[in-house]
Amino acid sequence: MSDTLISAESESKIVEDAVTDLLKDHDPSKESHEEFRGHQYDFGLAWVHFPENFGGLGVRPEHQKIVERRLREAGAKPAHPATFFMYLAGPTIVTHGNDEQKNRFLRPMFTGEERWCQLFSEPGAGSDFAGLGTKAERDGDEWIVNGQKVWNTMAHIADWGMLVTRSDPNTPKHKGMTYFALDMKSEGVEVRPLRQITGEAEFNEVYMTDARVPDENRIGDTGDGWRVSLTTLMNERSAIGAGSGRPPQRGSGIIANAVDIWNELPDDRKSDAQRDELMKHWVNAEVGRLTNIRASNNRRAGNPGPEMSVAKLVSGQLNQEISNFCLNLKGPDGQIGYDFTFRRPEDLSVSGVENGIGHAFLRVRANSIEGGTSEIMRNIIGEQVLGLPGEPRVDKSVNWSEVPRN
């Protein structure tokens, strides 16, 4: 037997024993959700590939499936949807943060006691993220931040934000960026809703006016924000594409809605062409599910590669195609029964299927934009996966302050 197999079996036993010890001392049906997840973190079963004492056991990420399976069988609830951003912030902090930051942020992030949001895009810096202009100026042991962020999902309920700033405008745009954990309740931080096509304001604008950020909340070195943010961005794309938390079940998600709608239709409204189209969507959804499970294993390692962009690109397109198919199946019935009343949701859903196909049809329009547009994903795949020549970048070596702007 090879050393690799022996090591895998040894790591598997370590995880199995840790889960056994956790469930022996803590019953998920008798403890609150936050309390049980706190114990899960303490036993090293939050992210098993993270270092010991920081929610992990230092083993390979594929062993996380053992944890998910056994805790599901024991009746433990999955992570709350509103804690989605821990799948971005957690790997970023464990990769680039110091021990004090890991101790401060990882556990309450995993339990859901503290929720996070992402403060990256700006009105003039979306696809060209490195062109951002939110200013951070050092003032002793603090930084003074001024600027605006936009499309900040669930910022209205967040306790902390992953903030990237321009700390040195007199260097090329990729070099003068600094990354912070921003206290969303601090003075000078204002969150304004952005109403969407669904009637919801799940997205927001965030304004920072002389907001003060302690230097102890800086993640990574000053000026190293681009490298730190890449960890967040790659985990964002794979979390959207591959899903977060427990692996999806066969036939689940928006394709399940399509099958239910088909089964409920009277026979005189079904055609062979529609049946063929349904089967095509089901097969594509299953291929995507299996591919995304593999992609998810890579993501849990902390720094997924550019292939994660494939999962994000394909899942967004597939969600839109299936929701279109569902609405066509329902005919005029698909145009009624949806409430467009303005509201600020407490939960996050990438597909929106929990609220019916009418909501899903509208919500998934954002899938080809959020986490990087489909056009940007194709550029990444072409350049970093296929090795094709990149687009000319005339401003790459020019100081940010000298680059023309609208």
C-alpha positions in Angstrom: 0.0 0.0 0.0 1.4 3.4 -1.0 2.3 6.1 1.5 -0.5 8.3 0.0 -3.1 5.7 0.8 -1.8 5.2 4.3 -1.8 8.9 4.9 -5.3 9.3 3.6 -6.5 6.5 5.8 -4.8 8.0 8.8 -6.3 11.4 8.2 -9.7 9.9 7.7 -9.4 8.2 11.1 -8.4 11.5 12.7 -11.5 13.2 11.3 -13.8 10.3 12.2 -12.5 10.2 15.7 -13.0 13.9 16.1 -16.6 13.8 14.9 -17.2 10.9 17.3 -15.8 12.9 20.2 -17.9 15.9 19.2 -21.2 14.0 19.0 -20.4 12.2 22.2 -20.2 15.4 24.2 -22.6 17.6 22.2 -26.0 16.8 20.8 -27.1 19.1 17.9 -30.7 18.5 18.7 -30.3 19.8 22.3 -27.9 22.8 21.6 -28.6 26.0 19.8 -27.3 26.2 16.2 -24.6 28.7 17.2 -23.6 26.8 20.3 -23.1 23.5 18.4 -21.2 25.2 15.6 -18.9 26.7 18.2 -18.1 23.3 19.5 -17.7 22.0 15.9 -15.1 24.7 15.4 -13.3 23.9 18.7 -13.0 20.3 17.7 -11.3 21.3 14.4 -14.2 20.4 12.2 -15.2 23.8 10.8 -12.7 23.6 8.0 -10.7 20.4 8.5 -7.8 21.6 6.3 -7.3 24.8 8.4 -4.5 24.6 11.0 -5.2 23.1 14.4 -6.5 25.7 16.9 -8.1 27.7 14.1 -11.1 25.5 13.3 -9.2 22.7 11.5 -7.1 19.6 11.9 -4.5 20.2 9.3 -5.7 17.4 7.0 -6.7 17.4 3.4 -9.9 19.2 2.5 -11.6 16.2 0.9 -12.1 14.8 4.5 -14.7 17.6 5.1 -17.3 15.4 3.5 -16.9 13.0 6.4 -17.9 15.8 8.8 -20.8 16.9 6.6 -22.2 13.4 6.2 -22.0 12.4 9.9 -23.3 15.7 11.2 -26.2 15.6 8.8 -27.0 12.1 10.0 -26.9 13.3 13.6 -29.4 16.0 12.8 -27.2 19.1 12.7 -28.4 22.0 10.7 -26.4 23.4 7.8 -24.9 26.9 7.9 -27.4 29.8 7.7 -27.6 31.2 4.1 -26.8 34.7 5.5 -23.3 33.4 6.6 -22.3 32.7 2.9 -19.4 35.2 3.1 -17.6 33.0 5.6 -16.6 30.9 2.6 -14.8 34.0 1.3 -13.5 35.7 4.4 -12.4 32.5 6.2 -9.9 31.3 3.6 -8.7 34.8 3.2 -8.0 35.4 6.9 -6.5 31.9 7.4 -4.2 32.4 4.4 -3.1 36.1 4.9 -4.1 37.0 8.5 -2.0 36.8 11.6 -2.8 34.5 14.6 -4.5 37.3 16.5 -6.8 37.9 13.5 -7.5 34.2 13.1 -8.4 34.0 16.8 -10.6 37.1 16.7 -12.6 36.5 13.5 -12.8 32.8 12.5 -14.9 31.3 15.3 -17.7 33.9 15.4 -17.7 33.9 11.6 -18.3 30.1 11.5 -20.9 30.1 14.2 -22.8 32.9 12.5 -22.6 35.2 15.5 -20.8 37.7 13.3 -21.8 38.1 9.6 -19.6 39.4 6.8 -20.0 41.2 3.5 -17.7 42.1 0.6 -16.7 45.6 -0.1 -14.8 45.4 -3.5 -16.7 46.9 -6.4 -17.0 50.6 -6.9 -19.1 52.7 -9.4 -15.9 53.2 -11.5 -14.2 49.9 -10.7 -16.3 46.8 -11.3 -14.8 44.5 -13.9 -11.5 46.4 -13.5 -11.3 45.8 -9.8 -7.7 46.9 -9.5 -8.8 50.4 -10.7 -10.6 51.1 -7.4 -10.2 54.5 -5.7 -11.5 54.2 -2.2 -8.8 56.1 -0.3 -7.0 54.8 2.9 -4.5 57.2 4.6 -2.4 56.1 7.5 -2.9 58.2 10.7 -0.8 56.7 13.5 -2.2 53.3 14.5 -5.3 53.9 12.4 -6.3 54.4 8.8 -8.8 57.0 7.6 -11.0 55.7 4.8 -13.1 57.7 2.3 -14.9 56.3 -0.7 -17.9 54.4 -2.0 -18.6 50.7 -2.7 -21.5 49.2 -4.6 -23.3 45.9 -5.2 -22.5 44.9 -1.6 -24.7 41.8 -1.0 -26.3 41.6 2.5 -24.2 44.6 3.8 -27.3 45.8 5.7 -27.0 42.8 8.1 -23.2 42.5 8.2 -21.1 43.0 11.2 -17.8 43.1 9.2 -16.8 43.9 5.7 -13.9 42.7 3.5 -12.7 46.1 2.4 -10.0 46.8 -0.3 -8.7 50.3 -0.6 -6.2 52.5 -2.5 -3.4 53.2 0.0 -0.8 54.4 -2.4 -2.0 56.2 -5.6 1.6 56.8 -6.8 2.2 53.1 -7.7 0.7 50.9 -10.5 -2.9 50.0 -9.7 -2.2 46.4 -8.6 0.5 47.5 -6.1 -1.0 50.3 -4.1 -4.0 48.4 -2.6 -4.5 47.4 1.1 -7.0 45.0 2.5 -8.9 45.5 5.8 -11.6 44.0 8.0 -14.1 46.9 8.4 -16.4 47.1 11.4 -19.7 47.9 9.6 -21.1 49.5 12.7 -18.3 52.0 13.1 -18.8 55.7 12.8 -18.6 57.0 9.2 -19.9 53.8 7.6 -23.4 54.2 5.9 -25.3 51.4 4.1 -27.9 52.4 1.5 -30.3 49.9 -0.2 -30.3 49.2 -3.9 -33.7 47.9 -5.1 -33.5 45.0 -7.5 -35.8 43.7 -10.2 -37.2 41.2 -7.6 -38.4 44.1 -5.4 -35.7 43.2 -2.8 -32.7 45.2 -1.7 -30.3 42.4 -1.1 -27.6 44.6 -2.7 -26.4 47.9 -1.2 -24.2 50.9 -1.6 -21.7 51.5 1.2 -20.3 55.0 1.9 -17.3 55.6 4.1 -16.7 59.1 5.3 -13.6 59.6 7.4 -14.2 56.1 8.8 -11.3 55.0 11.1 -9.9 51.5 10.8 -7.4 50.2 13.3 -4.2 49.0 11.7 -4.6 45.7 13.6 -7.6 45.1 11.3 -5.3 45.2 8.2 -5.2 41.8 6.5 -1.8 41.2 4.9 0.9 43.8 4.3 0.4 47.4 3.3 0.2 47.6 -0.5 -0.4 43.8 -0.8 -4.2 44.1 -1.1 -4.3 42.8 -4.7 -2.7 39.4 -3.7 -4.9 39.1 -0.6 -8.1 39.9 -2.6 -7.3 37.2 -5.2 -7.9 34.6 -2.5 -11.3 36.2 -1.7 -12.2 36.5 -5.4 -11.4 32.9 -6.3 -13.3 31.6 -3.4 -16.3 33.9 -4.3 -16.4 32.5 -7.8 -16.2 28.9 -6.7 -18.7 29.4 -3.8 -21.3 30.8 -6.3 -20.5 28.2 -8.9 -19.8 25.1 -6.7 -22.1 26.1 -3.9 -21.2 26.3 -0.2 -21.8 24.0 2.7 -23.1 20.5 2.0 -22.9 19.0 -1.5 -26.1 19.3 -3.4 -28.2 16.2 -3.8 -28.9 14.6 -7.1 -31.8 16.4 -8.9 -31.9 19.2 -6.4 -31.9 23.0 -7.0 -33.7 24.7 -9.8 -33.9 21.6 -11.9 -36.1 20.1 -9.2 -38.6 22.9 -9.8 -38.5 22.2 -13.5 -39.3 18.5 -12.9 -42.1 19.4 -10.5 -43.7 21.8 -13.0 -43.5 19.2 -15.7 -45.2 16.5 -13.6 -48.0 18.9 -12.6 -48.8 19.8 -16.2 -51.8 18.1 -17.9 -50.8 15.8 -20.7 -52.3 18.0 -23.4 -49.8 20.7 -22.5 -46.8 18.5 -22.8 -44.8 17.9 -26.0 -42.0 15.5 -27.0 -39.8 18.6 -27.8 -40.4 19.9 -24.3 -39.6 16.5 -22.7 -36.3 16.4 -24.7 -35.5 19.9 -23.5 -36.2 19.0 -19.9 -33.9 16.0 -20.1 -31.2 18.1 -21.7 -31.4 20.5 -18.7 -31.5 17.6 -16.2 -28.3 16.1 -17.7 -26.5 19.4 -17.8 -27.6 20.1 -14.2 -26.2 16.7 -13.1 -23.0 17.2 -14.9 -22.7 20.6 -13.3 -23.5 19.2 -9.9 -20.7 16.5 -10.1 -18.2 19.0 -11.5 -19.1 21.4 -8.8 -18.5 18.9 -6.1 -14.9 18.4 -7.4 -14.5 22.2 -7.7 -15.8 22.6 -4.1 -13.1 20.2 -2.8 -10.5 22.5 -4.5 -12.0 25.6 -3.0 -11.8 24.2 0.6 -8.1 24.1 0.2 -8.1 27.9 0.6 -6.7 29.0 -2.7 -8.7 27.5 -5.6 -7.2 27.8 -9.1 -8.7 29.6 -12.1 -10.7 26.6 -13.1 -13.2 27.7 -10.5 -14.3 30.3 -13.0 -15.6 27.5 -15.2 -18.0 26.4 -12.5 -19.2 29.9 -11.8 -19.7 30.7 -15.6 -21.6 27.4 -16.3 -23.8 27.5 -13.2 -25.0 31.0 -13.9 -25.9 30.3 -17.5 -27.6 27.0 -16.6 -29.7 28.7 -13.9 -31.0 31.2 -16.4 -31.8 28.6 -19.0 -33.7 26.4 -16.6 -35.7 29.3 -15.2 -36.6 30.4 -18.7 -37.8 26.8 -19.5 -39.8 26.7 -16.3 -41.6 30.0 -17.0 -42.4 28.8 -20.6 -43.8 25.6 -19.2 -46.1 27.5 -16.9 -47.3 29.8 -19.6 -49.6 32.7 -18.4 -49.6 31.1 -14.9 -45.9 32.0 -14.6 -46.7 35.7 -14.7 -48.8 35.8 -11.5 -48.3 35.0 -7.8 -45.1 37.0 -7.1 -44.9 39.9 -4.6 -42.8 42.8 -5.8 -43.1 44.7 -2.4 -39.9 46.4 -1.4 -38.1 44.4 1.3 -34.6 44.0 2.8 -34.0 40.2 3.0 -32.3 38.5 5.9 -31.3 35.4 3.8 -29.2 35.0 0.8 -30.1 32.8 -2.2 -28.1 32.6 -5.4 -31.0 31.0 -7.4 -34.0 32.3 -5.5 -35.9 29.0 -6.0 -37.0 29.0 -2.3 -39.5 31.7 -3.2 -40.9 30.1 -6.3 -40.0 30.0 -10.0 -41.3 33.6 -10.5 -38.7 34.9 -8.1 -36.0 32.6 -9.4 -36.5 33.7 -13.0 -35.8 37.3 -11.9 -33.1 36.6 -9.3 -30.9 34.5 -11.6 -30.5 37.4 -14.0 -27.7 38.5 -11.6 -25.9 35.2 -11.8 -24.0 36.3 -14.9 -22.9 39.5 -13.2 -22.2 38.8 -9.5 -18.8 37.4 -8.5 -17.4 38.6 -11.9 -19.3 39.0 -15.2 -19.5 36.1 -17.6 -17.3 38.1 -20.0 -14.6 38.4 -17.4 -14.9 34.7 -16.6 -14.3 33.9 -20.2 -11.2 36.1 -20.2 -9.9 34.3 -17.1 -10.6 30.9 -18.6 -8.9 31.8 -21.9 -5.8 33.4 -20.4 -5.2 31.3 -17.2 -6.7 27.9 -18.1 -6.2 27.7 -21.9 -3.1 29.8 -22.0 -4.4 32.1 -24.7 -2.8 35.6 -25.1 -4.3 38.3 -22.9 -5.9 41.5 -23.9 -3.5 44.5 -24.2 -3.2 46.3 -20.8 -1.7 49.7 -21.5 -2.1 50.9 -17.9 -0.5 48.0 -16.1 2.8 49.7 -15.3 1.4 53.3 -15.1 0.9 54.8 -11.6 -2.8 54.8 -10.6 -2.8 58.5 -10.1 -1.8 59.0 -13.8 -4.4 56.8 -15.4 -7.1 58.8 -17.2 -10.6 58.4 -15.8 -14.1 59.4 -16.7 
